[in-house]
């Protein structure tokens, strides 16, 4: 029917599209007002929450028509005969695929706070997970907390058998509709987190779990799509610890997470403790840190409670009181990726803070990063030194110094893709990287640097190994 992301962008124009991303519908309403274009009509009905006349829907959907939409329960009739949507139905796409996603109507469309059983459509968290998820071709994949089924759509392109779970029967009904609309087959199972897949193993697991840290207080609404009903960050920590028994050797799992931190507490120590004794390789990237007030306001507003509206300050205060009583100072958000080793080696742990923009989609870089970190764990320093490395095509070098000075004060290499890492180099590391063309091993290059700097080769190797490790694990050297 032509109701696609590209067609919608053409009808709305860049200004209205950008406003919609900020949850501001007015420019889109103005752009579609009075139009009989089928895409404009469907946008007003399903995305913007406007009432639409029957004849416009009959024209936009000549085979189904307004009567068919009523029969399917997708719209309801007002007293004046106009039709309003009973759900949100909008196009969603990547560079390779195009789908439709069905969910509950957004706060933008309803104009009020969300009900606690609200089923979310395409949100910021689901988009983040879809971008970061590694996508190897696998036999069995699992989506935990599927919601409206967004992650299953992505998994269908590279997994032979799909399973999705959710505690909410309402969410599963929307997911079933979304998948049917797009011709995707998956097993949908009701239950909490991993309970519906007891005793089963998968090659790939993804999850946008209910990670929000919400006060357990009377009067504070608990939204099924974001609140797991457990104190603090224990739900995510427990999910992480339960993953190993559901991963095949070499299997990968990725999830989004929040964690809470007390005054002086290092996030790497707090989150790193989640993996103790699991036997899993773990890579955690912290993307954001918020103070308690910022976090409380973010999630109070997320439920549709706006500043100045009834009950906003009471909810805001409940969050602040809860954090104060438990000594929480700030909260982190990030992406957790784990892998079950194929052998009995010691697992590796990498905890990184990356706040800036990253490549999108990032999944290919995540998969390459897992493979590089695993290679490093299996081959050690000897393997690192005995490999001929080459600088990746997207890496550039910056030399920063005062005008007129013969030598730079700072030398750093910058990654154009992936995590867009910037790594500062000392003189030895700069010499090594500058000579990495895939011909000589790192050990041979260190020997040459030892001659030039008149120091033992072993000392040069020890000096460059930490930087070499950093550059290899994130793909600046390959």
N, C-alpha and C positions, 0 to 999 in steps of 0.2 A: 504493500500500500504506500510505500515511499516515506513512511514515518521513521526516518533515520536521523542519526546525529548530524550528518552533513546537511540533510534537508532542513532540519530544525535550525541549524546555524544560519543557513541562507535566508530563511523566513524571518528570523528574529534580528539578525545583524549582530555585530561584535559587541556593541554597547549593552544590549539587552542580555546577551549570553553571559557577559562578565557580571552583570547585576544579579542574574540568577544564581551564579556561583557564590554571591554574597547574601543569598536568601532575600533578594529584593525583587519582587515580581512586577512592579509598576512599569518599567520600560518594556518588558515582554507583553504585558497586557495592552499597552499602547500600540506596540508593533503588530499585534494580532487583532486589534479591535475592528469589527466590521468586516473582517476578511472571511471569504468562503473557501479559501485555499484549504484542502484537506489537512495538511500538516498544521496550519495555524489553528484550525478548528479542534483537532485532537490535542494540541498543546494546551489550548485554553481549558479544555475539558479535564484532561488527565494530569497535567503537570501544574497548571495554575489554579485549579479548583473553581473555575468559573462555570456558571450555568450556560448551557448552549441550547439553542432552539432545535426542535426535532428535524426540521427540513435541512438544516446545516449538517447534521449528522447523517441523514439519509444521503446527502450529496457526497460527504467525505467517505462513507462506507457503503457504497451502493449494494453490495451483496448482503451485508449484515444489517445495516440500517439501525435506526433508533430502536425499533422493535426487538431486534436481535440482541442489542446491548441490554435492554430491559430484561429479556428472557434469561440472559446469562448472569444477571445480577451485577453487572459492571456499572450500571447507572441506576439512579432513582429519579422519579418524576416529582417535580414541585407542583404546588397548587396552580401555578400559572401555566403549566404544561411544559416548561423548560426542564432540561435534564441536567443532573449533577453527577459527577463521578463518585462511585463507591470505593474506588481504589486509585492508586497512582500507577500509571502505566507509561513508561518512557523508554526511548531508545538508549542504548549503551553500546559502546564500540571500542575496539582497539584498532591498531593499524591493519590487522589481518581479519578481524571478526566483527560482526554486527549482530546485536541481540536486542530483546526487549526485556525489561525487568518490571515485575509487578510487586507492589508493596502497599502498605497503608498510606493514606494521604498525609502529606507533610504538614508541619505546623504552618508553613507558608500558605498552604491551601486552606487549612481549617481555621486559621486565625486565632487559635487558642492553644492552651497546654495540651500535650500529648497524653493519651490514655496509657496506663502502665503496661498494657499488653500490645502496645504499638509495635508493628513490624517495620523495621527500617529498610529503605531501599538502598540507593547508591550513596554512601556517605564517605567522609574523608578517611575513616579508618579502613573501610572495605577497599577503597581505591589504593591506599598505601599498601595493604597486604597484597592486592593483585599485582602491584608494580614490583614489590620486593620478592615475591615467591619464586624460588628456583623452579624451572620447568623441564626436568629430564623426562624422557619417555618412560613410563612406568606401567606396571600391570594393575596395581591396586592403589587407589588414592582415597583419602578421607578428609572431609571438611567438618570440623567440630564447631557447632553453633552456627549453622548455615544461614539462619535468617531467611531472606527472600531468595537465596540460592545463587548469589552473585559469584562466589568463588567456584561453585560447581561448574558454571558456564566456562570459566577459564580452564579448569582441570579437564574438562571434556576434550580439549584439544590435544592432550598428551597422556591421558590415562585410559587404560582399557576398561577398567571396572571402577565405578564410583559409588562411594557410600557417604551420606551426610547425616548428621545428627543435630537435634535441637530439643531443648526442654519444652519449647512452646509448640503446641499443636497448631496454633494459628500461624506461626512462622512456617511450619512444615506445609500447611495448606497453600500459603503463598509461594513457597519454593516449588511445590508440585505444579502450580499454575505456570510459574516462570519457565520451568524446565519443559513442560508440555508445549508451551508457546514457541519454544526454540528447538524442539525436536531432540532434546537431550534426555537420555535415560540414566537414572541413578536410583540406588536404594536409599529411601528416606526413613530414618528411624527416630522414634521419640525417646527421649531420656537425657539425663544430665551428662554433659561432657563425654567421657570415655565409657560410661556405663553401657551404652547400647552395643559396643563392639568388644565386650569382654572376651578374651581368648583369641582375638584376631590380630594379625599383623599386616602392616601396609608398607609400601615403598615410599609414599609421600603423604604427609599430614599437614594440613594448613588449618589455622584457626584465628578468627577474630572473636575471642571469648568475651564474656561480660566482665571486663577488667576494671571498670570504674570503681573507685574506692568511695563508697557511699556510706554516710552515717547510718548506723543501725538504731534509729530513733523513731518514736511514734510521730506520725505526721509527715515523715519524709517519704515521698513516693519511691518505690523500687520498680524501675523499668526493666522488663524482661530482657530487652535487647542489650542492656549495658551493665546491669547490676546482678552479680552472681549470688547475693545473699550471704556472703561470708565476710568476716571482719578483715579490714586492711587488704593486703595483697596476697592473702593465703590461698585464694582460689587459683591464681595464676601459678604460684609456687607449687601447689599440689598438682596442677595439670602438668607442669614441667617434669616433676618427679615420676609421674605415671606414664610418661611417653615411651620409655625404653621397651617395656613389654609389648608395645603395639607397633614397634618398628622392626622390620626385617634387617639383617645385617646390611649395612650400607644405606639404610633408609634414612630419610630426611624429614624433619618436622619444623614448621615455622609458625610463630604466633606473635601477636601484638600484646604488649603488657604495660601496665603501670606498676610502679613500686613507690612505697612511702619511705621517707628518710627522716631521722631525728637529727637534732643539732650536732654537727661535727661528724656525722656518719658518712662514710664514703660509699657511694652507690656501688662501686665494684665489689666491695666486701659484702654488702647486703645481697646483691643479686648473685654474686658468685657462689654464695652459700647454698643457693637453690640446687646446684648441680653436684654437690658433694655426695659421693657414693652412688650416683646414677649410672656411671660407666659411659656417659654420653659425651661426645665432643660438643662444645657449646661456643657459640659466637653471638654476643649480644652487642647491639649498637644502640647507645642512648641518643635519641634524637632531640629531646627537649627536657627541660626542667622548669617547673613552675613553683612559685611560692603558694602557700595554702590559700590565700585570698584569690589569686588568679585561678587556681584550680576550682575552688568553690563556685566562683562566678561562672566559669566556663560550663560546668555541668548543671548548675541551676538553670542557666539560659538554654542549655541543650534540651531540657524537657519542656521548653516553651514558656518558662516563667521569666518575663522580662522585667528589668528595673522599673519600678514604679507601679507594677501590677500587684494585685492582691496576693499576699503570701510570699512575695519575692524575698523580702528582708528576713522573714522568719526562716525560710529555707536556707538562705545564705548563712545566717547565724548558726543554724544547726550544724552545718559543715565546719564552720570555724570553731565552734565549741568542741566538736568531736576531735578535731585535730589537736586543739590545745590540751584537752584532757589526756590524750595519748602521747603528747610530746612530739607530734609530727611537725616538721618545719618546712619541708618541700617535697615535691613529688616528681618522679621521673617517668618518661614515656620512651619506649623503644621497641625494637624488633629483636626477637629471640629466635635463633636458628640452631637446631641441634641435629646431630647425626649419630647413628649407632655404628661404632667401628666394625669393620669386617673381621678383624683379628682381636686377639687378647691384649693388645698394647694398652698403655696408659692413655686415657683420653686427654685431649688438649682443651684449653679454655682461653678465649680471647674476648676481652671486654673493652669496647671502644666508645669514645664520645665523638659523634659526628653531627654537628648542628647545621651545617650549611646545605645548600642544594646538592642533590645527587642526580645521576643519570636516571632517566625513566624510559622504558622499564628497567629496573635494576636487577631483575631476576637472573639474567645471564652472568652479571658480575658476581652475584651472590653464589651461584653454582661454581663459577671459576674460583672464587675465594675459598669455598669449602674444599675443593679439590687441591688447591695450593697449600692450605693449612694442613690437610691430611698428608700430603706429600712431605711436607716439612717434618711432621711428627714421625713419619715412617723412615725418613732418610737421615735426619739429624744434621749436625754441622758438617760432617764429612761429605754427605751428599750435596749439601748447599755449596760447599767449596769446590767440589769436583764436577760441577755442571757449568757448561758454557751458556751464560745468560745473555739476553738481548733486551735492549730498552724497547718498551712497548711503543707502538706508533702514536698513541695519544699523549705521550709524555713530552713536556717541554722543560727547559731549564731557565731559572731566573738567577742573574748575578746582580747583586745590589751593593752599591758602594757610594762613597762620596765622589762628586765630580773631580776628576784629575788624579784620584788615587789609582795607583797601578794595579792593586789587588782588591777584589770585592770583599766587603765585610760579611755578606751573607750569600751562600749558594744554596739553592733549593730546587727540587724537581717537583713539577706540578702535573697531576693526572687530569686529562680532559674528560674522561668518562668515568664509569664506575662510581666509587665513593668520592671522587674528585679530591683525593688525598694530596696534601702538600707536605713533603718531607725535607727537612733541613739537612744538609750534608756538611761534614767537615772536609778538610782538604784531602784526606785519604779516600773517603767515600766518594767524593766528587771525582777523583782520579779514576777510581774503580768503575763508577757508573759511566763515565765518559768513554771508557774503553770496552764496554759491554756491547759487542757486535755479533755475538753468537759464535765466535771463532775459538777463543781461548777460554778455559775454565776460570772461575773466580780465584782458584788457588794459583793458577799461573799468573793471573793479573796481580795478585798480592805479591808474588815473588818479584815481579818487575817493579812494583812500587817500593818494595823493600830495598832494592838496589838503588833506586832514585833517591830515597830518603835516608839511606845508610842506617837501616835498623833491621833487626831480625825479622824474617818472614813470618814467624809465629806471632810476633807482636802485631804486625800489620793485620794478620788474619783475625786475631782477637779484637782488634779495634773496629774492623769493618763488619764483623758478623752481625751485631744487632741491627745495623742499618740495612744490611743485605737481607736479613730476615723480614724486616718491615716492607721492603720494596717488593719482595717476591710474593708475600702472602696476599697483597692487595693488587697484584698484577702490573706494577710499574716496571718490573723485570719479568720476562717470560722465557 
